[in-house]
């Protein structure tokens, strides 16, 4: 759905957060987070206190986008999994349902095999949650029961943003 | 595309600075970064070459304040201006909510401006977006230099749609926030229209 913005509702956010926590625990990860393909952070779980998650999200999306560009040039549809190995920490990045990116940061307390296995299981859950969200967005559009915070915005509201 | 998070009560929008090489896109971002309250900005990320030419993109997250109880954040990106980085430019335009075209006002860069504008139009089209139907403003940068093209002429060549345009000297900050503010306004009004 390239022409519609992502919308996140309370109910699905809780489900996403719960699945990220589960993955964090079962994969023995340091951090797990979910990013929109356009670089917006959706949710994160784990040792995020000293992490600039906003920047990480943007760079992750750039990374996936660049790799996707390479894939096309090589005649592949996409490279759906990326793995970066560091001295201490490793990053496992995977594309889910062509819409969101799941990132797992882990160290020697875990292993690539375990992370891959747990990511695969969680991916199925995330696919379901996001298809539910998209259905909900479509329904809201049809109903026009516009809960959008933009509906009643005035120029004054916007001017105030810039102080 | 915008991301509305009802759970975190946040709205995120993506703004891209486009334009020919060395026109001042990164300089715009650096000025915004310097002049913004530390509480309302994140880290500025620059993926640049050793000679400080943008290689992939610059990124600056900006939290502007609240509208109707929602925190409004803008994610500012620049593209690499050099012609041969076209593949990267295309990627950065993905999911864009509004574009600021930074034109280099110098006479000798006129052709580069035109080429970059055509490139922008084409790259947006490749993603199913129409430059004429989306939030768009133009900034005429480097107005302090001696050999600049008059604004009327720049408008005639680069701005047939007559979108809001601003004279600027990004290095000193002149016109930088005016440009951003105008685009931010248009982006939010566009979201309102869609809602």
Contacts between the chains, C-beta under 8 A, distances in Angstrom:
chain1	res1	chain2	res2	distance
A	2	B	1	7.7
A	2	B	95	7.9
A	2	B	127	6.7
A	2	B	128	6.1
A	3	B	1	7.5
A	3	B	128	6.5
A	4	B	1	6.5
A	5	B	1	3.9
A	5	B	2	3.8
A	5	B	3	6.0
A	5	B	4	6.5
A	5	B	97	8.0
A	5	B	191	7.8
A	6	B	1	6.8
A	6	B	2	7.7
A	6	B	3	4.5
A	6	B	4	7.4
A	7	B	3	7.6
A	7	B	4	4.8
A	7	B	5	7.8
A	7	B	6	7.2
A	8	B	3	7.3
A	8	B	4	7.0
A	8	B	5	4.3
A	8	B	6	6.2
A	8	B	7	5.7
A	8	B	8	7.6
A	9	B	6	5.1
A	9	B	7	6.8
A	10	B	6	5.8
A	10	B	7	4.7
A	13	B	5	7.3
A	13	B	6	7.7
A	13	B	7	3.5
A	13	B	8	7.5
A	14	B	7	7.5
A	36	B	3	5.8
A	36	B	95	7.7
A	37	B	94	7.2
A	37	B	95	7.0
A	38	B	1	6.4
A	38	B	3	7.4
A	38	B	14	6.0
A	38	B	94	6.1
A	38	B	95	3.1
A	39	B	14	7.3
A	39	B	59	7.8
A	39	B	75	6.6
A	39	B	95	7.5
A	40	B	3	4.3
A	40	B	12	4.8
A	40	B	14	7.8
A	40	B	75	7.1
A	42	B	3	7.8
A	42	B	5	7.6
A	52	B	42	6.6
A	52	B	43	5.4
A	54	B	42	4.8
A	54	B	43	7.9
A	54	B	61	4.8
A	55	B	42	6.3
A	55	B	43	5.3
A	55	B	45	5.2
A	55	B	59	6.8
A	55	B	61	7.5
A	58	B	45	6.7
A	58	B	59	4.8
A	58	B	61	7.5
A	58	B	75	6.8
A	59	B	45	6.7
A	59	B	59	7.7
A	62	B	47	7.6
A	62	B	56	6.1
A	62	B	57	6.4
A	62	B	91	7.3
A	62	B	92	7.8
A	65	B	91	4.0
A	65	B	92	7.8
A	65	B	94	6.3
A	66	B	56	7.2
A	66	B	88	7.3
A	66	B	91	6.4
A	68	B	91	7.7
A	69	B	87	5.4
A	69	B	88	7.9
A	69	B	90	7.6
A	69	B	91	5.8
A	146	B	195	5.4
A	147	B	6	7.7
A	148	B	4	7.1
A	148	B	191	7.7
A	148	B	195	3.4
A	149	B	4	7.3
A	149	B	11	6.8
A	149	B	67	6.6
A	149	B	68	4.5
A	149	B	69	7.1
A	149	B	70	4.6
A	150	B	11	7.9
A	150	B	67	7.9
A	150	B	188	6.9
A	150	B	191	4.6
A	150	B	192	4.2
A	150	B	194	7.8
A	150	B	195	4.3
A	151	B	192	6.7
A	151	B	195	4.8
A	152	B	68	6.9
A	153	B	67	6.0
A	153	B	68	6.8
A	153	B	188	6.4
A	153	B	189	7.7
A	153	B	192	5.0
A	155	B	185	7.3
A	155	B	189	8.0
A	157	B	67	5.0
A	157	B	68	7.2
A	158	B	67	7.3
A	158	B	184	7.2
A	158	B	185	5.0
A	158	B	188	5.4
A	158	B	189	7.5
A	160	B	65	6.8
A	161	B	64	4.3
A	161	B	65	4.6
A	161	B	67	6.7
A	161	B	72	6.2
A	161	B	184	7.2
A	162	B	64	7.0
A	162	B	177	7.4
A	162	B	181	5.2
A	162	B	184	7.7
A	163	B	65	7.5
